Amino acid sequence: MVTHGSNACFDAVCLGIPCIILGDAVAKNMSSTTLDEIESPRLASEAERHQWLSDLAYWQWTEAEHASGEAWDFLGKRLHG
């Protein structure tokens, strides 16, 4: 997927689809950033995606939502389809 920056790159990275992000986006550090890599864009490993989602979740969910498991249930569905 090639984008300037959008929520689509978040979904793509969660689904294991490599991205090239030419602007600023939440998944930029998990993606290629130049069209020079069009034939072999960076594909984050499952471990990298899991850590990235964990880092994002830290700022997106309340302590109670973490404690109840709601945050991890949501992220698990995103990461594993």
Protein Blocks (a to p, Z undefined) as FASTA:
>chain_A
ZZfbdfklmmmmmnopacddfbdcfklmmccfbfklmmmccdddfklmmmmmmmmmmmmp
cfklmmnommmmmmmmmmnZZ
